[in-house]
């Protein structure tokens, strides 16, 4: 099939592109490279430097006529969204609407949307959290993703554009951004530990997350090509791991000897979230395969290999 992947030069999107290429599909990547890296893009995929909000995106649709649109381009930092919610909504809501409109206009058969299970539920009453829990965003980023989901479902009802929504846990693995402002915990810890630099744990470190390996997320996107029509799916492990525990595991893997510093709670942060992914197992045939310690080891090896 002809696949258009937005954000295909980014951390998660590039792994999705790899999985689609490996499955034999024709892939076109759209990315602004604001956080993505052109070196991440699979050489078998085409790539266009295009903003998902811009008018030039229509020419891409008109020429390529994608059968499936996989939408991973996003402003994905909670702190950045708190500082500038208007810019966050411009990318995560208006950009998504533009893609949906063009997908319907040019005959795409399916829209796969990367959403957030790590943020959209806020602090749920029960964990592991199912897809039936109400969205209770604590950050502009989560609110924008919730709004985009509503638009995805509306385009299905009104324009008969099929969809699958994947709500990721906290995704980690090779190609993560290691800049602190991106808010990607494992990348920040691993890169600093390997350089024996100070590491700061915000809040009390007992906040828990569902850490899911990036290649497992890519596999969910492959499964969503033929399954999960009109569905919303948590993509996670069902296990909560504290920030303190991630520090301990990575310190052992990297032989890090320093004690962590302590920082304040960040505005918009969730305290406890992990996901029930049994619906994905039932409908998509998807289950996580990479255990946390193995995934952390692979991630540390990636940062160890960087110049």
N, C-alpha and C positions, 0 to 999 in steps of 0.2 A: 504493500500500500504506500501511497504518498503521505508522508507525515511531516507536518510543520511543528517544530518544537521551539517555543519561545523560551528565552533564557537558557538555550542549549549550550552556551559557553560557561555557564555557572556551575556551582558545586553539584547540586542534585541533577540539574538539567543535562549536564554533559554525560553523566552516568546513564540517564535515560536514553540519550542519543546512542551511546555505545550499545545498549541492550537492543534498541530498535535496529541498528545496523547489523548486529549479530544475528537477529531474527530474519534478515533479508529484506528489510523495508528501505524505501527511498526516503531520505531524510533531508529536510531543509531547516537550518537553524536561523532564528531571528534573535539578535541580541544587540544591546548598545555597548556592551563591554564596560559598563559602569562598575560592576563588580566581577563580571565574568572575564575569563582569560581565553583569548583566541587559541592558545596552545592546548586548551582542554578539548577543543572540538575534534571529533573523530574525522580522520582524513577522508573517509568515504562519504561524509556529509557535506552538502553545500552550506554556505553561511552568508547571511546578509546583515550589514550594520544598519538596523532599522529600529526605531522607537515604536513600541506597540500603540502609543497614543497618536502617532503622526499620520498624516494623509498618505504618505508614501507606502504605508503598509498595504493599501488596497492593490497597488501594482504587483506586489508579491503574491497576493491571493489570486489575482487575475491570471498571472503567468503560470503559477505552480498548481493551482486548483487542488489543495490538499484534501485528502479523504478523511484524515483525522488531524485535529488540532490539539496539541498537548501544551498546556499553558503553565510554564514554570517561571516566567519572568515576573519579578516582584521586587518591591522594597521590603526586605525581610527582617529588618532590625527593629525590635521593640523600642530601644532608646531613641533611635532616629525618628520613629513614628511619634513618640511622645514630644520630641522637640519640634517636629514639623508635621502635624497631622494632615495639613492640606496637601503637601507634597506626597505624603504616603497615600492618601485617597486618590490623588491624580493618577498614580501608577497602578495601584491595586484595585481600584474601582473603575475609573474611567478607561484605563488601559484594557481591562477585562471586557467592558462593554463594547469597546471598539472591535476587539477580537471576536466576540460573539456575533456582532452585527455582520462582520465580514464572513464569518463561518457560515451563517445562514444564507447570506447573499450568494456565495460562491459554491454552495452545495456540499459542504463538508458533512459527512455522515455522523461524526461523533466529536465531542469536545471533552477532553480529559483535563480536569482542573486540580492543581496542587493547592490544597488548603492546609489549615493548621489544626491538628488535634491538641498540640501542645499549648495553644493560647486561646482558642475559640470558646472553650468551656469555662474559662476563668478558674476559680477554685471550686470544683464540683462537690456536691454533698457526698457522693460515693465514688470510690475508685476500686478497681479499674473502671473508667468511665465508658459508657456505651454511647452510640450515636444518637440515642433517644434523649440524652441529657440536653437541656436547653443551652443555646449559646449565651454566655454571660461574659462578654469581653471585658478585660481590664486595661486594655491598651488600644490606641487607635489602629495599630496594625491588625489586631484580632478583630476589631469592629469592621475594618475594611474587608477583611477576608470573609466575614459573615455576610456583609452586604453583597459581595461578589457572588457568593453561593446562591443568594436569592435571585440574582440576575441570571445565573446559569439555569436554575430551575424554571424561571419565567420564560427563557428562550426555548426551553423544551416544550412547555405548554403552548406557547403562542406560535412558534415557528417549527416545531417538531424536530428540533436539533437534539439528538440523543446526547447523553452525558454520563460521565462517572466522576464523582468527587472523591479525592483521596485526602483524608485528614492525617497528616504526618505527626508522629511524635517528634522528639528532638533528634534530628538526623545528624549523623556524624560519619566521618570517614575521610579517605584521601580526597584531595582537591578542596578541602575546606578553606575558607578565608581565615587568615590568622590575625587580621587586624582587630584590635580590641573593640572598636566601635561596631563591628558586625555582631557582637554578642554571642559568638559561637564558642561555647565553653570549652569543649574538648580541644579545639584548635588552639585557643589561647593558652590553655594549660600546657599542652604538649610542646608547642613551639618555644614557650618560655622555659619550661623545665629542661629541654634539651640544650639550652644555652645557659643553664644555671642562673636564670634571672628570677627576681621575686615574683611570686604569684599571689594574687589577691582573691579571696573568697568573699563575695558579697553576702549581706544578710548574716544568718548564722550557719549557713552551709547545710542545714537540714532540709532545705527545700528539695523536693524530689521530682524527677523527670523520667520519661520513658525514652531511653536512648535506643534508637533503631539505626542499623547500619545502612549506608547509602545504597549498596548494591541490592539489599533486600527491597528498598523503596523502588529501585529501578525495575525489579522483577514484578512488583505490583502494577507498574505502568504497562508492562507487557501483558499481564493478565487482563487488564482493563480494556484492551483492544477488542476482545471478544466476549467479555463477561461484565457483569455489573451495570447493565443498562438502567439508567435513571436512578442509580444508587449512590449513597454516601457511605464511605468506608473509613474507619480508623485503621491506620497503618502503624502499628506499634508492637511491642513485645508483651504487654500486659504486666510488666514489672516496673516498679518505681525504684530508682537509684538516686541517692542523695548526692549533692555536689561534693560533700566531704568524702564520700566513697569514691567518686571519680578521681578526686585528688589523690587518694591513697593508692588506687590502682595504677594511675599514670606515674606516680612517684616511684612505685616499684618497677614499672616497665622501663623508665628512663634513668633509674638510679639517682633520683633527685633527693637532695639531703636538707634543703631549707624548709623551715616552717612557713606556712602560708600567712600572708597578711590578712587583715579583716577590714571589709568595707561596709557601707550602709546598704540597706535595702534599696533597690532601684524601683522607681515609679513604674507601675504597670506589670511588675513581675508576679507570676503565679507561685503559690507556695507548694502545692502538691497536685501533680497530674500524671496519671498513666492510663493507658488505653486498653479497653477490651476490643480485640481485633477478631473476635469469633465470627462476626458477619463476613469479614473479608475471607476467612478460611472457608466458610460455607459457600459463598457466592463466587468468589474469585479463584478459589483453590490456592490462596496465598497464605504462607506462614513465614515468619522470620527464620533464617537459617544460621546466621552468624552470631555466636555468643558474644557478650559484652567484652570480656577480657581479650578474646581473639580480635575483635573489631578495634579495640583500643591499641592493641599491639600493631596491627596493620596501619593504623592512623599515625602512630608514633614513627613507624618505619618510613612513612611518606614524608613527614617533616624532617626526619633525619637525613633523607636523601636530597633535600632542597639545598641549593647553594647558599 
